[in-house]
Amino acid sequence: GDAVALVADSTRLRRRLGWQPQYDDLDGIVRSALVWERSQLGKG
């Protein structure tokens, strides 16, 4: 069956590659996704 929950941790990636996400908090992620979704209305 499917996993009950999945958790991702980017700590190793950040340390090894110096990578930083564009949005690091849930509010920013949701806000960005909503802006993108609204920009796609009527395009398809």
Buried (B, 14 or more C-beta within 10 A) or exposed (E): EEEEEEEEEEEEEEEEEEEEEEEEEEEEEEEEEEEEEEEEEEEE
